[in-house]
Amino acid sequence: MTPEEACLYLGISLDDENLYIDRIEKNYKVKISECGDNKEQKVKIEEAYHILLEVYEELYGGGTVKPEEKKNEGLLMKFAVLIAGVFLLSFAGIVYFVYTLHTENKAPNNNTVSLSEYESIRRELEAIRSKQEETPSPQVVINNPPSDYTSLVERVMPSMVFIKTNAGRLGSGFFVSQNGDILTNHHVIEGAGYIVVTTHGGQNISALVKDYDAQKDMALLKVDTSYAVPFLKINNMLPKQGETVIAIGNPKGLSGTVSNGIVSAIREMYGNLWVQFTAPVSPGSSGGALLNVNCEVVGMVTANLGEGQNLNFAVPSTILTQFLNSAINKPAKALTAHTDIPPKVNNTPKVKIPPKTERTLDGIPGVKFVRKDDMYEMYLVIESVKYDRKSHIASFVTAWLPSEKAKAEMLKDPHFVVRSGEELGVCFLHYGIDLQNNTYVHLETVNYCTNGNIARDYVRPSDEIKWRTAKKGSRIESLIKEVKKQLRIR
């Protein structure tokens, strides 16, 4: 057992100020009394007691000198040594000083510099100083933002989208995954029954909703695409005050608008954290990307204070990342059935049904010929055209006369009710169209027989209504062009 272990057993210190015989004995007796019937523990305590007695004898000479006296003797010895040291150092200093004076007077000074050597050294110093003045000192390099954002915009623009809803709202958004996930503001889609996303390439796609946070004004949409879309990377750190930023969105419906500015401040207002920036934005920019010069998203444009100059605010990227991580794997859902579908007309339009002998609607009042192909001869029922300028949505009824080829195809459908001796005649189709982006929905169809009986009356359920893009050269594109002509819309 070592002295340190002995101290642990008796609960005292090896410090000479505490190591007294009476203290050792006292702790020894206390520890023995605490052991009870534990003989092994008693033996160890006794061993520790004897070891510490030996240590005490080595320190204090067998107990003939009290610890206090031993301590005082030690202090006196230390003081004496200190006085002797000081005396010796002082004496050595005096001897060295006298010796130095003597040698300086007698011996030659080897450190003396001649006049010619001094001039040579001076000229070398001047040459060095001159060379240093010619070479500019290194400057701190500040990475200034580029004066031309062309390459940056070309890189990120394919990731931007234009968002429209049936509630008449216009907004912006941007892809955050190659699978068609889109970040935008919640207020852009609030109250909407359906959402149409227009990509940078001009494709119109119906969007579903994965998740939203109304308090922080964020929403994650999902569109189905046949290819991996280009998406933006979100920076996980807050931008710095004074950092250059670029805002891209669709202010006032002007798609793909770019503006630049700086980060004015990072502020906490209304219980949320915001990036304040100076890049100009307007209504329609909401949901657009706020980017740094590395093409990374540092915020999502959300609001501006109209009464101030360039007082604009964005949801910071740190909050966007948290929301995206929680929402990205949620299933996409359609919005609830909306009431703001295109204006509905009667199932039976007020159009004269042609008799069996007539194979054309030419000359019938209220209809306008549109086109003819190998399947149908198509007309627009002019009085059915209705238009809401606020939402840019119109509805109309078109009359189609089927060819023999089309009749054969329709009769294969078991939903048609055609009795013996009856022949399929004109059919009326009810459409809704968004005249701003040429998208449409097919709402209902009524097929007549030539004797006036109804062969099929189909109304599309509201949860199956999907907005589609009119393909170039299609029948619906021809009809939309005629509707625009009737409404005098270019």
KAMO-V230255 format. One record per helix or strand. SS is the DSSP state (H for helix, E for strand). FROM is the first residue (numbers start at 1). TO is the last residue. If there is no record, write none. Layout:
SS;FROM;TO, SS;FROM;TO
//
This chain:
H;3;10, H;21;35, H;39;60, H;67;106, H;115;134, H;150;159, E;160;165, E;170;175, E;181;184, H;186;189, E;195;199, E;204;213, E;218;222, E;233;234, E;244;249, H;251;253, E;257;269, E;272;277, E;289;291, E;296;304, E;312;316, H;317;327, E;333;333, E;367;372, E;376;388, E;393;402, H;404;410, E;424;434, E;439;449, E;454;459, H;462;464, E;468;469, H;475;487
//
